[in-house]
Amino acid sequence: MNRRTAVLMGACAVLPGFAKGQDAASAVPAHPLTPSWEAWKAAFLEADGRVVDSLQMGASHSESQGYGLLLAASVGDGVAFDLIDRWTMANLAVRRDSLFAWRWLPSDPAGVPDRNNASDGDLFYAWALIRAAGTLDRPDLIARASSIARDLAAACIRPHPDGSGRLLFAPAAAGFQRDDGLIVNPSYYMPLAMRDISRVTGVTEFAACAADGVALLEALTLRGLIPDWIEVRADGLVPVEGMSDNSGYEALRAPLFAIWSGQRDSPTVRTAAAALAAGLTDGGETPTVMDRLTGVVLESSPDDGYAAIAALAICAGSDRIGAAIPRFSVRQPYYPATLHLMTLLAQLETSADCVPI
């Protein structure tokens, strides 16, 4: 796994190993993550294109569909890309705008009990369409990405309550605005996705939101680790009653997304790497929930996906060559398995020195 693929530089850029116009079936073997991707598909992707999270009542989310679509686009798997896209459009595209309902439940007669969106799912979906425009030679997808970007910016990019002109990324169109501020999920900020979307679609609010999001995460690290949820008020940052203030399963994505975005020296990565390294157990478990102010480990997991993030973060903050990223395995649930695959992709694209060892 010592190859490094290039970051998509434009709407129709092509990743290494993909000749323009090459069909998806012949393109797939060229990507170094193809064997892992095939295992992921066999474990979590239904034949109709639905990505299943068995630990969440067998649900599918706009997040899981967006993650799957991004992975398919990145390895150049056009067949899987179209399956995921068709299922999502048929089942989650039920709103009046171009955004997606956040969850589909197999036990619900209507499938979608709540039409509110999830901004991270929409973000990754638009980003996947942009990547596929290059890897699958499908420039027509840019128009759809642009439509999602415009509606997502209108619904979820909000002004900072302090009147500074800074921008915040709301978790959804509805439900997170408070009288005194806005509840945000710091791990919903994926700067690379936001910058790519801004550049390709012309929805420039995303570039500004990415920069302001990086500053927000850095401000959070002044007091400790990145929390799962926080309320941003005019006079500061406060915990949200009834929501996790720990650095947990949500916040684990923050250092991964920072590294993937080329910010491996950021406080987000450094603080996470130090806490994760300190919390690794002799039994091989990785911290998954930590007190954000003290770093005390509250929960750990043996799942390899969490270990992969920790290993990449620890390597990114050091001068060493090689990272103790486990070999990809589907002997773990959907969420850590997907983070595992995305960690391997981020390493290939941004961190050649952190090759798995």
BAKOLPA-978833 format. One line per 3 residues: their letters; for each residue z, y, x of C-alpha. Coordinates in Angstrom, 3 decimals. Example, Ala and Ser with C-alpha at 12.3 -4.5 7.8 and 13.67 -1.06 7.14 Angstrom:
// BAKOLPA-978833
as = 7.800,-4.500,12.300 ~ 7.140,-1.060,13.670;
***
This chain:
// BAKOLPA-978833
mnr = 0.000,0.000,0.000 ~ -0.791,2.317,2.905 ~ -3.803,4.018,1.440;
rta = -3.579,7.559,0.167 ~ -5.739,8.641,-2.730 ~ -6.827,12.241,-3.135;
vlm = -5.363,14.515,-5.771 ~ -7.798,15.507,-8.492 ~ -9.229,18.837,-7.329;
gac = -11.305,19.714,-10.347 ~ -12.320,18.660,-13.805 ~ -14.888,16.191,-12.509;
avl = -13.466,15.237,-9.118 ~ -13.584,11.540,-8.310 ~ -10.759,9.587,-6.704;
pgf = -11.570,7.500,-3.587 ~ -13.410,4.309,-4.385 ~ -15.088,5.693,-7.502;
akg = -18.766,6.576,-7.327 ~ -19.870,9.034,-9.961 ~ -21.490,7.173,-12.807;
qda = -19.982,3.852,-11.738 ~ -18.880,1.767,-14.719 ~ -15.177,1.217,-15.325;
asa = -15.253,-2.545,-14.816 ~ -16.662,-2.292,-11.285 ~ -14.474,0.717,-10.436;
vpa = -11.081,-0.840,-11.206 ~ -10.832,-3.181,-8.159 ~ -11.280,-0.230,-5.771;
hpl = -7.863,1.204,-6.563 ~ -4.920,-0.190,-4.571 ~ -2.668,-0.262,-7.643;
tps = -5.013,-2.385,-9.744 ~ -2.944,-5.620,-9.452 ~ 0.219,-3.774,-10.492;
wea = -1.635,-2.003,-13.287 ~ -2.977,-5.318,-14.603 ~ 0.572,-6.721,-14.654;
wka = 1.830,-3.623,-16.479 ~ -0.908,-3.938,-19.097 ~ -0.143,-7.614,-19.683;
afl = 3.535,-6.823,-20.208 ~ 3.487,-3.599,-22.228 ~ 0.027,-2.887,-23.648;
ead = -1.003,-4.515,-26.907 ~ -4.612,-5.565,-27.458 ~ -5.121,-2.626,-29.819;
grv = -3.983,-0.023,-27.266 ~ -0.365,0.420,-28.333 ~ 2.182,0.778,-25.512;
vds = 5.361,-0.985,-26.639 ~ 8.912,-0.032,-25.693 ~ 10.806,-3.140,-26.771;
lqm = 14.234,-1.609,-26.085 ~ 13.508,1.219,-28.535 ~ 12.989,-0.927,-31.638;
gas = 9.536,-1.883,-30.441 ~ 8.446,1.734,-30.877 ~ 5.547,3.555,-29.339;
hse = 5.897,7.182,-28.337 ~ 3.499,9.949,-27.475 ~ 5.221,9.787,-24.082;
sqg = 4.435,6.094,-23.596 ~ 0.860,6.563,-24.791 ~ 0.457,9.577,-22.514;
ygl = 1.926,7.747,-19.521 ~ -0.327,4.759,-20.174 ~ -3.389,6.970,-20.564;
lla = -2.603,8.785,-17.311 ~ -2.211,5.505,-15.429 ~ -5.451,4.128,-16.875;
asv = -7.288,7.300,-15.890 ~ -5.796,7.267,-12.394 ~ -6.906,3.715,-11.595;
gdg = -10.232,4.202,-13.356 ~ -9.731,1.618,-16.106 ~ -12.059,2.898,-18.804;
vaf = -11.543,-0.044,-21.143 ~ -7.767,0.409,-21.271 ~ -8.161,4.176,-21.427;
dli = -10.311,3.961,-24.551 ~ -7.999,1.414,-26.197 ~ -4.922,3.596,-25.656;
drw = -6.787,6.691,-26.784 ~ -8.140,5.104,-29.965 ~ -4.742,3.750,-31.019;
tma = -3.050,7.088,-30.348 ~ -5.634,9.076,-32.278 ~ -5.475,6.647,-35.199;
nla = -1.682,6.532,-35.423 ~ -0.076,9.619,-33.831 ~ -2.683,12.318,-34.449;
vrr = -1.230,13.110,-37.872 ~ -0.320,16.760,-37.402 ~ -2.344,19.795,-38.428;
dsl = -2.722,20.815,-34.796 ~ -3.977,18.825,-31.790 ~ -0.515,17.571,-30.838;
faw = 0.905,14.121,-31.544 ~ 3.808,12.878,-33.621 ~ 6.417,11.802,-31.131;
rwl = 7.141,8.265,-32.358 ~ 5.565,5.346,-34.228 ~ 7.863,2.625,-35.556;
psd = 6.575,-0.831,-36.526 ~ 9.413,-1.149,-39.052 ~ 8.548,2.074,-40.879;
pag = 6.113,1.713,-43.801 ~ 4.458,4.987,-42.846 ~ 4.533,4.262,-39.122;
vpd = 5.448,7.869,-38.344 ~ 8.757,8.923,-39.934 ~ 8.817,12.338,-38.214;
rnn = 5.770,14.486,-37.440 ~ 7.512,16.620,-34.845 ~ 5.910,16.371,-31.422;
asd = 7.315,15.708,-27.940 ~ 5.982,18.199,-25.448 ~ 6.079,15.860,-22.452;
gdl = 3.940,13.317,-24.284 ~ 1.393,15.975,-25.174 ~ 1.445,17.321,-21.614;
fya = 0.722,13.947,-20.054 ~ -1.943,13.216,-22.636 ~ -3.856,16.400,-21.817;
wal = -3.441,15.715,-18.101 ~ -4.763,12.168,-18.548 ~ -7.857,13.472,-20.320;
ira = -8.485,15.841,-17.412 ~ -8.083,13.076,-14.830 ~ -10.379,10.779,-16.781;
agt = -13.027,13.487,-16.844 ~ -13.321,12.799,-13.117 ~ -12.406,9.168,-12.575;
ldr = -14.405,7.936,-15.576 ~ -17.150,10.568,-15.317 ~ -16.340,11.838,-18.824;
pdl = -16.557,15.651,-18.684 ~ -16.618,15.729,-22.488 ~ -12.888,14.999,-22.428;
iar = -12.131,18.482,-21.116 ~ -12.723,19.973,-24.566 ~ -10.043,17.734,-26.061;
ass = -7.641,18.505,-23.234 ~ -8.227,22.203,-23.819 ~ -7.466,21.871,-27.519;
iar = -4.180,20.101,-26.791 ~ -3.315,22.669,-24.118 ~ -3.896,25.617,-26.448;
dla = -1.824,24.131,-29.258 ~ 0.923,22.954,-26.906 ~ 1.228,26.399,-25.358;
aac = 1.354,28.014,-28.802 ~ 4.015,25.599,-30.082 ~ 6.203,24.918,-27.055;
irp = 5.918,27.605,-24.381 ~ 8.584,30.147,-25.281 ~ 9.863,33.384,-23.729;
hpd = 13.136,33.258,-21.836 ~ 15.909,34.664,-24.052 ~ 16.890,37.187,-21.371;
gsg = 13.700,39.183,-21.967 ~ 12.593,38.802,-18.346 ~ 9.142,37.563,-19.273;
rll = 9.809,34.165,-17.755 ~ 8.613,31.170,-19.756 ~ 10.373,28.031,-20.953;
fap = 8.955,24.679,-22.028 ~ 10.503,23.610,-25.339 ~ 10.875,19.847,-25.882;
aaa = 9.120,20.074,-29.262 ~ 7.665,22.544,-31.703 ~ 10.782,22.336,-33.880;
gfq = 14.463,21.570,-33.519 ~ 15.512,23.035,-30.170 ~ 15.693,26.766,-30.759;
rdd = 19.254,28.101,-31.086 ~ 20.557,31.519,-32.038 ~ 21.691,32.133,-28.474;
gli = 18.998,30.308,-26.551 ~ 16.677,27.340,-26.211 ~ 17.567,23.717,-25.429;
vnp = 15.312,22.300,-22.720 ~ 14.880,18.957,-21.000 ~ 14.338,19.720,-17.298;
syy = 12.467,16.455,-16.748 ~ 9.757,17.565,-19.190 ~ 8.545,19.960,-16.492;
mpl = 5.761,18.252,-14.532 ~ 4.428,21.074,-12.325 ~ 1.327,19.245,-11.083;
amr = 0.230,18.397,-14.621 ~ 0.871,21.960,-15.746 ~ -1.088,23.439,-12.856;
dis = -4.029,21.086,-13.337 ~ -4.112,21.831,-17.059 ~ -3.999,25.572,-16.425;
rvt = -6.790,25.450,-13.848 ~ -9.147,23.220,-15.827 ~ -8.581,24.492,-19.380;
gvt = -7.933,28.163,-18.659 ~ -4.634,28.102,-20.596 ~ -2.910,30.098,-17.889;
efa = 0.523,30.013,-19.517 ~ 0.947,26.544,-18.029 ~ 0.700,27.778,-14.451;
aca = 3.323,30.431,-15.162 ~ 5.500,27.894,-16.988 ~ 5.262,25.528,-14.018;
adg = 6.440,28.215,-11.602 ~ 9.258,29.309,-13.900 ~ 10.221,25.663,-14.448;
val = 10.546,25.039,-10.713 ~ 12.804,28.096,-10.484 ~ 14.895,26.817,-13.400;
lea = 15.401,23.435,-11.738 ~ 16.373,25.108,-8.485 ~ 18.924,27.226,-10.362;
ltl = 20.394,24.084,-11.887 ~ 20.849,22.500,-8.438 ~ 23.059,25.399,-7.373;
rgl = 25.840,23.727,-9.415 ~ 24.954,20.098,-8.846 ~ 22.365,17.617,-10.048;
ipd = 19.666,18.171,-12.642 ~ 21.101,17.413,-16.123 ~ 19.337,15.514,-18.891;
wie = 19.603,18.504,-21.242 ~ 20.642,22.128,-20.897 ~ 20.665,25.216,-23.083;
vra = 19.091,28.283,-21.533 ~ 20.702,31.499,-22.735 ~ 20.248,35.124,-21.816;
dgl = 23.542,35.027,-19.914 ~ 23.130,31.663,-18.197 ~ 22.872,27.886,-18.492;
vpv = 25.317,25.937,-20.642 ~ 25.758,22.258,-21.614 ~ 24.540,21.223,-25.045;
egm = 27.181,19.865,-27.377 ~ 26.328,16.333,-28.432 ~ 23.626,15.879,-25.760;
sdn = 23.902,14.457,-22.249 ~ 25.042,16.858,-19.560 ~ 24.960,14.007,-17.044;
sgy = 22.140,13.442,-14.610 ~ 20.866,10.303,-16.271 ~ 17.843,8.375,-17.415;
eal = 16.002,11.552,-18.414 ~ 16.733,13.492,-15.231 ~ 15.671,10.619,-12.966;
rap = 12.109,11.811,-13.482 ~ 12.761,15.261,-12.000 ~ 12.644,14.284,-8.298;
lfa = 9.666,11.995,-8.922 ~ 7.696,14.776,-10.604 ~ 8.684,17.256,-7.886;
iws = 7.431,14.947,-5.123 ~ 4.251,14.204,-7.060 ~ 3.742,17.969,-7.358;
gqr = 3.956,18.502,-3.604 ~ 7.521,19.833,-3.614 ~ 9.249,17.135,-1.616;
dsp = 11.364,19.689,0.270 ~ 12.661,21.274,-2.934 ~ 16.357,21.394,-3.865;
tvr = 15.526,19.112,-6.807 ~ 14.477,16.350,-4.413 ~ 17.131,16.991,-1.769;
taa = 20.085,16.945,-4.161 ~ 18.813,13.856,-6.001 ~ 18.101,12.004,-2.755;
aal = 21.582,12.659,-1.402 ~ 23.297,11.558,-4.610 ~ 21.129,8.476,-5.049;
aag = 21.639,7.405,-1.428 ~ 25.388,7.839,-1.718 ~ 25.502,5.863,-4.962;
ltd = 23.472,2.807,-3.970 ~ 25.584,-0.321,-4.272 ~ 25.875,-3.256,-1.885;
gge = 24.576,-5.407,-4.721 ~ 21.307,-3.509,-4.788 ~ 21.861,-1.488,-7.948;
tpt = 20.650,2.094,-8.255 ~ 22.581,4.956,-9.885 ~ 21.045,5.783,-13.243;
vmd = 23.719,8.069,-14.705 ~ 25.785,10.419,-12.560 ~ 28.188,13.223,-13.289;
rlt = 26.026,16.207,-12.469 ~ 28.849,18.291,-11.022 ~ 30.575,15.646,-8.871;
gvv = 27.870,13.058,-8.279 ~ 30.220,10.291,-9.424 ~ 28.176,7.280,-10.518;
les = 28.747,6.417,-14.176 ~ 26.054,3.752,-14.598 ~ 23.856,1.705,-12.274;
spd = 20.909,-0.609,-12.835 ~ 19.248,-3.483,-10.979 ~ 15.805,-2.509,-12.322;
dgy = 13.281,-1.938,-9.559 ~ 11.742,1.174,-11.108 ~ 14.894,3.185,-10.563;
aai = 15.186,1.835,-7.019 ~ 11.602,2.942,-6.402 ~ 12.357,6.547,-7.359;
aal = 15.473,6.553,-5.178 ~ 13.580,5.136,-2.203 ~ 10.758,7.674,-2.501;
aic = 13.206,10.574,-2.866 ~ 15.262,9.415,0.129 ~ 12.140,9.049,2.254;
ags = 10.740,12.415,1.138 ~ 13.867,14.156,2.359 ~ 13.871,12.491,5.771;
dri = 11.752,12.250,8.919 ~ 11.415,8.481,8.711 ~ 8.212,6.561,8.168;
gaa = 8.264,4.094,5.288 ~ 10.255,3.825,2.079 ~ 12.191,0.879,0.669;
ipr = 10.137,0.904,-2.531 ~ 10.347,-2.543,-4.142 ~ 7.236,-4.547,-4.894;
fsv = 6.098,-3.820,-8.448 ~ 7.455,-6.219,-11.034 ~ 7.415,-6.481,-14.828;
rqp = 10.768,-8.247,-14.802 ~ 12.197,-4.984,-16.097 ~ 11.845,-3.017,-19.329;
yyp = 8.977,-0.682,-20.165 ~ 10.650,2.547,-18.976 ~ 11.675,1.575,-15.420;
atl = 8.449,-0.418,-15.010 ~ 6.392,2.642,-15.912 ~ 8.415,4.895,-13.612;
hlm = 7.913,2.268,-10.894 ~ 4.136,2.384,-11.268 ~ 4.119,6.183,-11.376;
tll = 6.266,6.278,-8.234 ~ 3.721,4.114,-6.421 ~ 0.941,6.412,-7.633;
aql = 2.836,9.519,-6.508 ~ 3.415,7.955,-3.090 ~ -0.281,7.189,-2.702;
ets = -1.332,10.669,-3.721 ~ 1.223,12.805,-1.907 ~ 3.383,10.907,0.572;
adc = 1.446,8.710,3.007 ~ 4.468,8.581,5.328 ~ 6.565,6.972,2.571;
vpi = 4.464,3.811,2.472 ~ 6.471,0.915,0.944 ~ 8.117,-1.285,3.570;
***
